[in-house]
Amino acid sequence: MPAPYTNMGYTTQLFYGTAGSTAATRVTNCKDLNFPIEHSYGDTTIRGDGSTVPIQTEKIVSRRPTVTWTMQEEPNDTALAALRAAAISATPVVSLIVKERNSAGSEVTILDGDFNIKYTQKSPLGGSKEYDFEATPSRDYNRTVAFA
């Protein structure tokens, strides 16, 4: 019987790289890594026989995986500098991979692709400066987002 295993949030890792290539540089200065998947829906409601008000129904027509994370201001953090520069540039697309450790201790890719990137700088009066990044899918470099 396998030993019980609880997968903690810190085992999920973020990697970045140049758009069009596989991300290989680990982002170690990463807090609160999230990847929500939003759906868009098309209306599939039908009239029926007209004896009752129709029940609105819908079907998923697209998925939008987003990666969000927070980084703290660190003066010598090359990943933070590179990601900020990418977001500021005229073509803010980077390669990202999200991986997590499985119960056997191996890293498993759960999301991989090229993403548009932007950030919000937070400068609280009573805390350290932080950057909230958001990445959304891109096809600009012929590398679409894949779920593993």
N, C-alpha and C positions, 0 to 999 in steps of 0.2 A: 504494500500500500504506500503511495507517495506521501511525503511529508506535507503538512498544510503550508500554503504559501499565500501571503498577502502581498499583492503588488502595490507598492507605495508610489506616490506621485513623483518622487525624485528619480525614479528609475527611468522615466520618460525623458529622452534627450532630443535636442534640436541641433541640426547640422546645417550649414549654409555653404554656398559656393557661387560660382559664376553661372549666370543663366545659360541654358543650353547644355550644361554638363551636370554630372552627378555631384551633389553636395558632399563635401568630405571634412570640412572644418567644424569641430564641435563648439557650440556656444555654451561655455561653462558659466558665464555671468547671466544666468537665465532664472527668472522667478515666474511662477504662475503660468506655465505653458498650457495653452488650451487649443483645441481644434474642433470647434462646433461645425456641424454640417447642416446648412440651411437647405430647404427645398422650396421650389416654386411649383405652383399647382395650376393645372388647367381645369376649367369648369366642365363637368360631365353631367350636369343636372338635366333631367328629361321632364317633359310635361306630364307624362302619365295619361290617365283617362279623363282628367279634368274634374274628378269628383273631390279631390283634396289638394291643398297647397303642396307643391313639390318639395321634397327634401333636397337641399343643395348637396351635391356630391362633387368630388374632385379627384384628380389623378396627378401624381408627381410627374412633372415634365422636365425638371432639371435639378441638379445638386450643386451646391456651392460650398466646398470645404474651405474654411478659413483657419489660419493659424494666428494666434495672438500670444504675445509673451511680453514680459517686463524685464528690463535690464537696468541695473544700477549704474550711476556714473562712476567709472573707474578710469583714471587718467591714462593708463597704459594698455587698455583693452583694445586690441586690434580688431576683434570681431565687432564690438560696438562701433568703432570708427568706420569700419567697412559697411556695416548695415545702415548707419546714418547717412554715409556718403551715397549709398545706393538709393535711399529714399529721397534724397535731395536732388539727385541727378534727373536729367530729362527723360531717361528710360529706366525707371525704378523697378527692374525685374531681377530677381535673384533665384537661385536654385535652393530649395529647402527639402530636408528629409526629417521626419519625426520617427524616432525609434523608441522602443521600450524593451526592457528585459523580461523574458518569459520565466516561467517557473524553473527552467533548467539553467538559468543564468545567462542565456544567449541574447544578444541584441537582435530584435526583429523589427523590420521596417513596417510602419503602419500607414505612412503617407509620404509620397515622393513626387516632386515636380517643380515647375517654375512658377513663381508667384510675383505679382505686383506687391510692392512694399511701401508702407507709410508709417509714420510714428507721431506720437504726441509727447512733447517734453513736459514733465511735471517737476516743478521747483517749489516744494512746500516750505513754508517758513520754518517749521520745526522738524525737518527730516532731510534725508539725502535726495539729491536729484535723481530722477528715474525717467525712463523712456518706455512708453507703451507702444509696441509694434503691432501692426496688423498686416497680414499677407493674404491676398486673394489670388485665385488661379489665373494664369496667363498661358497663351499659346504662341506668343511672339517668337519663340526660338524652337518651335516644333517639338517641344517636350511637354506633353500634357500631364496633368496631375493623375497619379495612380494610387489606388488603395491596395494595400497588401493583404 
